[in-house]
Amino acid sequence: MAFSSTQERASDTLELILPSGQTYTRLKGLKEWNFGEFEAQPEFLNPKRQPGAKSYGDYFVAYGGESADEVAKRMKDTISNALDSVDGENVIMVTHGGALWVFYLLLDLVKDPVPIMPNCGIYEYTYDKGQFDIVQIIDPVAEKIYKISEEEKNVRN
């Protein structure tokens, strides 16, 4: 089963990797973070992150965009609903770096999340009964695989 953001660059990427003729579902909830007036502007215009901050927080809200919390919740709801609908199948989803990063932070699975967000990066998760677990992060450009050890993970009750 395959899912993609409705944004063309994501569906184009998915079509490159799927077997010819395989269908997929486009989900609006997988779209990139809405940066408001910063949309489609060079990244150097983005604000510098505050010391210790792992995201832009609610910075873009003042410019008509989404907060990090809004994006993360949208992503978690969309991904959870999609995974609940496929009942145990392996799934590939193509989304966007900013949205994927705040989703990763929301899950709070790793003690010290290092910003590994390579272009075309692959985050491999498991999902069972509403619970996510991170397995590895793959950087195909640098040809590196970052396996997430149990020692690196947060303790779950």
Backbone hydrogen bonds in HBPLUS format (Angstrom, degrees):
<---DONOR---> <-ACCEPTOR-->    atom                        ^
c    i                          cat <-CA-CA->   ^        H-A-AA   ^      H-
h    n   atom  resd res      DA  || num        DHA   H-A  angle D-A-AA Bond
n    s   type  num  typ     dist DA aas  dist angle  dist       angle   num
A0092-ILE N   A0001-MET O   3.12 MM  91  6.62 151.4  2.21 149.7 158.1     1
A0025-THR N   A0002-ALA O   3.03 MM  23  6.43 161.1  2.07 142.7 145.8     2
A0003-PHE N   A0092-ILE O   2.90 MM  89  6.33 153.6  1.97 155.7 163.8     3
A0094-VAL N   A0003-PHE O   3.00 MM  91  6.46 146.8  2.11 136.5 145.7     4
A0004-SER N   A0025-THR O   2.89 MM  21  6.28 144.9  2.02 149.8 154.1     5
A0027-LEU N   A0004-SER O   2.70 MM  23  5.99 162.7  1.73 167.3 173.6     6
A0005-SER N   A0094-VAL O   2.94 MM  89  6.27 136.7  2.13 162.0 175.2     7
A0010-ALA N   A0007-GLN O   2.97 MM   3  5.71 136.7  2.16 120.8 131.3     8
A0011-SER N   A0007-GLN O   3.28 MM   4  6.64 161.2  2.32 150.0 155.5     9
A0012-ASP N   A0008-GLU O   2.81 MM   4  5.90 159.3  1.85 157.5 163.5    10
A0013-THR N   A0009-ARG O   3.21 MM   4  6.24 150.8  2.30 129.4 136.4    11
A0014-LEU N   A0010-ALA O   2.98 MM   4  6.31 162.7  2.01 153.6 157.8    12
A0015-GLU N   A0011-SER O   2.95 MM   4  6.11 159.1  1.99 148.1 153.5    13
A0016-LEU N   A0012-ASP O   3.18 MM   4  6.43 136.6  2.37 139.2 149.9    14
A0016-LEU N   A0013-THR O   3.09 MM   3  5.22 131.1  2.34  98.3 111.4    15
A0017-ILE N   A0014-LEU O   3.09 MM   3  5.39 134.8  2.30 103.4 115.1    16
A0018-LEU N   A0014-LEU O   2.99 MM   4  6.13 141.4  2.15 156.2 167.1    17
A0022-GLN N   A0019-PRO O   3.00 MM   3  5.69 166.9  2.02 142.7 144.2    18
A0030-LEU N   A0027-LEU O   3.09 MM   3  5.71 166.4  2.10 118.0 122.3    19
A0031-LYS N   A0028-LYS O   3.06 MM   3  5.57 162.6  2.09 121.0 123.0    20
A0066-GLU N   A0034-ASN O   2.82 MM  32  5.37 158.2  1.87 151.8 151.0    21
A0038-PHE N   A0035-PHE O   3.07 MM   3  5.16 153.5  2.14 130.6 126.8    22
A0039-GLU N   A0036-GLY O   2.93 MM   3  5.49 165.7  1.95 120.6 124.7    23
A0037-GLU N   A0063-TYR O   2.87 MM  26  5.42 146.0  1.98 140.1 150.1    24
A0041-GLN N   A0038-PHE O   3.07 MM   3  5.40 149.6  2.17 138.5 134.1    25
A0045-LEU N   A0042-PRO O   3.07 MM   3  5.93 167.1  2.08 123.9 128.1    26
A0046-ASN N   A0043-GLU O   2.91 MM   3  5.41 157.2  1.96 115.9 123.1    27
A0053-ALA N   A0050-GLN O   2.88 MM   3  5.26 160.8  1.91 133.9 138.9    28
A0059-TYR N   A0056-TYR O   3.10 MM   3  5.77 166.7  2.12 142.5 145.2    29
A0068-ALA N   A0057-GLY O   2.76 MM  11  4.94 151.2  1.84 129.0 138.9    30
A0061-VAL N   A0058-ASP O   3.10 MM   3  5.53 152.7  2.17 115.2 123.4    31
A0063-TYR N   A0060-PHE O   3.00 MM   3  5.22 149.5  2.09 105.4 115.1    32
A0065-GLY N   A0060-PHE O   2.78 MM   5  4.80 151.5  1.86 143.3 136.9    33
A0064-GLY N   A0061-VAL O   3.05 MM   3  5.19 156.1  2.11 119.2 116.4    34
A0071-VAL N   A0067-SER O   3.07 MM   4  6.39 165.0  2.10 155.6 158.9    35
A0072-ALA N   A0068-ALA O   2.91 MM   4  6.07 168.7  1.92 154.1 157.6    36
A0073-LYS N   A0069-ASP O   2.98 MM   4  6.07 162.2  2.01 146.9 151.6    37
A0074-ARG N   A0070-GLU O   2.96 MM   4  6.10 162.6  1.99 147.9 153.2    38
A0075-MET N   A0071-VAL O   2.87 MM   4  6.09 164.7  1.89 156.1 160.2    39
A0076-LYS N   A0072-ALA O   2.89 MM   4  6.08 166.9  1.90 151.0 154.8    40
A0077-ASP N   A0073-LYS O   2.88 MM   4  6.01 170.2  1.89 155.4 158.3    41
A0078-THR N   A0074-ARG O   2.95 MM   4  6.04 165.6  1.97 149.7 154.2    42
A0079-ILE N   A0075-MET O   2.84 MM   4  5.93 172.9  1.84 158.7 161.1    43
A0080-SER N   A0076-LYS O   2.87 MM   4  5.84 164.2  1.90 148.4 153.8    44
A0081-ASN N   A0077-ASP O   2.96 MM   4  6.02 165.3  1.98 147.4 151.9    45
A0082-ALA N   A0078-THR O   2.98 MM   4  6.14 159.5  2.02 147.5 153.5    46
A0083-LEU N   A0079-ILE O   2.89 MM   4  6.07 166.2  1.91 154.7 158.5    47
A0084-ASP N   A0080-SER O   2.84 MM   4  5.98 156.7  1.89 152.0 158.8    48
A0085-SER N   A0081-ASN O   3.17 MM   4  6.28 132.8  2.41 135.9 146.9    49
A0085-SER N   A0082-ALA O   3.13 MM   3  5.21 134.0  2.35  96.3 108.9    50
A0086-VAL N   A0083-LEU O   3.25 MM   3  5.45 156.1  2.31 105.4 112.1    51
A0100-LEU N   A0096-HIS O   2.84 MM   4  5.90 161.4  1.87 160.3 166.7    52
A0101-TRP N   A0097-GLY O   2.90 MM   4  5.98 154.6  1.96 148.9 155.5    53
A0102-VAL N   A0098-GLY O   3.26 MM   4  6.54 165.4  2.28 150.7 152.4    54
A0103-PHE N   A0099-ALA O   3.13 MM   4  6.27 149.8  2.22 144.7 153.3    55
A0104-TYR N   A0100-LEU O   2.94 MM   4  6.13 160.8  1.98 149.2 154.3    56
A0105-LEU N   A0101-TRP O   2.94 MM   4  6.28 153.3  2.01 147.5 155.1    57
A0106-LEU N   A0102-VAL O   2.91 MM   4  6.04 155.9  1.96 140.9 147.4    58
A0107-LEU N   A0103-PHE O   3.08 MM   4  6.37 155.1  2.14 153.2 158.7    59
A0108-ASP N   A0105-LEU O   3.07 MM   3  5.29 136.0  2.27 103.0 115.0    60
A0154-ASN N   A0109-LEU O   2.82 MM  45  5.36 159.0  1.86 124.4 130.1    61
A0111-LYS N   A0152-GLU O   2.82 MM  41  5.81 167.3  1.84 159.1 163.3    62
A0116-ILE N   A0114-VAL O   2.68 MM   2  5.81 113.1  2.13 123.2 106.0    63
A0121-GLY N   A0118-PRO O   2.88 MM   3  4.76 142.0  2.02 132.2 124.2    64
A0122-ILE N   A0138-ILE O   2.93 MM  16  4.93 162.6  1.97 144.9 150.0    65
A0138-ILE N   A0122-ILE O   2.74 MM  16  4.93 164.1  1.76 148.4 154.1    66
A0124-GLU N   A0136-GLN O   2.87 MM  12  5.34 175.5  1.87 164.9 165.8    67
A0135-VAL N   A0124-GLU O   2.78 MM  11  5.45 169.6  1.79 161.5 158.1    68
A0126-THR N   A0133-ASP O   2.77 MM   7  5.17 152.8  1.85 146.9 155.9    69
A0133-ASP N   A0126-THR O   2.99 MM   7  5.17 141.9  2.14 142.8 142.4    70
A0128-ASP N   A0131-GLN O   2.93 MM   3  5.26 155.7  1.99 143.3 150.8    71
A0131-GLN N   A0128-ASP O   2.98 MM   3  5.26 160.6  2.02 114.1 120.4    72
A0148-ILE N   A0135-VAL O   3.07 MM  13  5.70 175.9  2.07 144.7 144.3    73
A0137-ILE N   A0146-TYR O   2.95 MM   9  5.06 152.7  2.03 131.3 139.8    74
A0146-TYR N   A0137-ILE O   2.75 MM   9  5.06 179.3  1.75 163.6 163.7    75
A0139-ASP N   A0144-LYS O   2.81 MM   5  5.17 173.3  1.82 161.0 162.9    76
A0143-GLU N   A0139-ASP O   2.87 MM   4  5.69 113.9  2.31 137.5 155.7    77
A0144-LYS N   A0139-ASP O   3.03 MM   5  5.17 155.9  2.09 142.0 146.6    78
A0152-GLU N   A0149-SER O   3.07 MM   3  5.31 137.0  2.26 102.4 113.9    79
A0153-LYS N   A0150-GLU O   3.22 MM   3  5.24 146.8  2.34  98.8 108.3    80
